[in-house]
Amino acid sequence: MKFITGSNSLEQGSVVGDIRVPGDKSISHRSIMFGSLADGKTEIKGFLEGEDALATLAAFRAMGVNIEGPENGHVIVHGVGMNGLKAPKEALYLGNSGTSMRLLAGLLAGQNFSVTLTGDSSLSSRPMGRVADPLRLMGADIETAEQGRPPITLNGGASLKGIDYDLPMASAQVKSCVLLAGMYAEGETSTTEPAPTRDHTERMLAGMGYSLSRDGACTRLTGGGQLKATTIDIPADISSAAFFMVAASIVPDSDLILRHVGLNPTRTGVIQILELMGANISLSNEHLVGGEPVADIRIQYAPLVGIDIPERLVPLAIDEFPVLFIAAACAAGTTVLTGAEELRVKESDRIQAMVDGLVVLGIEAQGTADGAIIKGGCLGAGHEQVDVQSHDDHRIAMAFAVASLRSSSKIVIHECDNVATSFPNFASLARSVGFQLIVEA
């Protein structure tokens, strides 16, 4: 599948509308996982019906959990308790979802049955040693393919012991994996992270009655606790909202409202970075839903300027950098990103994929080991059509769809099938606020 954008930016109107993007992917994953392990019936509203979250749902069904739905984002999970999962009949296929694989590795390391976790070609190239290593320290019997790549096989019956783990990188997935294994371990498990990362796991565990403590960068819990069923109202995903935040920021006369967006403080780096670049962003209707802060976000066009992105904000915006590269390309001056080596081991090498696409569009951009240097300029100058490769990465594909709003060339974006992993209705919602976007098989 490919995206074909409008012929040139001169025909592009402003980005205007009042919309709600799909539910948060991170919270959708965890709602299924923790609802399955809880005692009782968990009702979920706003569940993201994208392929990644559906892979998690299918995995728990395969392990004997009765799950109703999803139907228009409504799911009912009949929990089996902490020790109620059953051995699946075959390997659990997790598609493109790194979150599913890394968190499930932690949850399943202490089960009494063996299980193998597999994924598509993209997921099979992603590093899993970062979760296998701490799990082995806890006593897990775990096998990976060469260089710590998937598939992962967890051999059942291992006796886990709690550890104090200093994360070598800022990764919510690794932190969550260790904490979830800790629920099945003897004694106390702690994680200490080098920089703040998203804390949806900690918030939801606490909200479902699992005792844990948090002190700065350190989180602690003791094995043997229980989870209680609850109702979970999932806010709109700020990572999906980010594409529209940048779109409205870069197109003159734009005025866009995004409803009920999750504003977890470990996820708001994209807002802070855009504001440092001069974006006009305001919040209203701020309140808490299930322990997660949410608000409506209004974005009006404002000229952006290049900045040196503070490294402290990088972990708080790690998934939003593809579209932030587009903001940088449309800003006056130069934007410098450092401390973001994690981007090179996502669904694609996101630094290289974005730099390559921007260069094709005529932007001065170069990748560095841990970031990029981007000089703002005129997108697509001198070309009637530009072809961009997304490398089967959903965020790369959507980022270049946003770039089309300011491009003087038609952009054809290839390998867009995986947009369905996180944002299945992206194209139709984009068209509703002013994008010129055609989807072609």
C-alpha positions, 0 to 999 in steps of 0.5 A: 500500500502507498500514500499519494499526496496532493500535487503541491502545497500551493493547492493545500488549504489550512488544517482545520477541524475538531477531531479525536484520534484513536486510543493510546496504544501503550495503554491499550496493550496494558489494559488487555495484559493486566485485565487478563491477569486480574480477578474479575471482569475488566471493562475497557473503553477507547481501545485502539483497534490497531494491529499491534494492540490486537496482537496482544489481545489475540495472544491472551485469547490463545492463553485461555482468556475470554475476551469480548470485542473489540466493538467500537473500542469496547472490550470486556476481559474476563480475568483469569487471575495471576496464575490462570494463564494456560499454555498456548497451542502454538507460538504467539505471533505478535506481528510488528509489536515490540511492546507486546513482545518485550512486556509478554517476555516479562509476564511469561518468564515465570509461568509454569508452561513454555511459550515462544514469541514470534513476529514479522520480519521487522520485529524479528530484527529488533534487539531483545537481549535488552529484556533477555539479559535482566530476565536471565539475572532473575533466573528465567530460562530464556532463548533468543535467536542470534544477536538476541533477536526474536523469536524468544522462547521462555521455558516454563517452570523457572523460579524467579528471584527479585533483582535491583536493575539499573537500566542501561538505556531509557526504555519503558518497555525494558522497565515494564518487562522487569517489573512484570517479571517481578510480580512472579519473583520471590522477594523485591524487584526494583528498576532504576532508569537513567532518564524518565520514560513513560509510566503507564505500567506503574499507573495501571498496576497501582490503579488495579490494586498492585502495591508498588512504590516509586521514588524518583527514578526507582520503582519497587514491587514485591512478588506475589500480589494480585490485580483487581478488575476495573473499568479503563477509559483509554485516552486518545494517543498523544503519539497519534495526535502528534502528526496533527499537532505538527500539521496544524503548526506548519500550515498557515491559517490552520486551527485544529482541536484534538479531543481527550488526548492523554497528557501523561507527563512521561509522554508530553515531550512533543508538546514541549519541543514544539513550544520551544520551536514557537508553536501555538498550543493551548490546553483546555478541559484538563482532568484525570481519567483512571489516573491518567491526565487528559485534555483537549489540545488546540493548535494554531499556525505559528512560524517555527524556528530551529532549536537544539532539542534538550536531551532531557526531553528526548525520552519523553518524545521518542516515538514522535521524532519522525514527525518532529523531523518534519517540523524541523524541516519547515522551521527557520534555521537549524534543529539539532537532535542528540541523545536519541540513539534509540531511534536507530532500533525502532521499527526501522532505523528512524534517523536514517529513514527520515534523513534519507526522505528529507534529502530526497525532498531537498532538505539539508539533513544529516544523521549522526550516531545519536540524532540528526542535524536538519536545516529548514528549507523548501520541501520538494523544490524543483520536482514534480513528484518525489518518491519516499520509502517508509521502510514498512514503518508506520510513523515514517509513512505518516510523517511524510504524509504531514510533510506533503502539506508544505511540499511543492512536489507530489509525494508518493510514500511507499510501504504504508501497510503498517500504518494500521498497526497504530492508526488504522483510520489515519488517512480518512481522519487526515482528509477530514481536516484538509490533507490531500491524501489518496491510498493506493493498494 
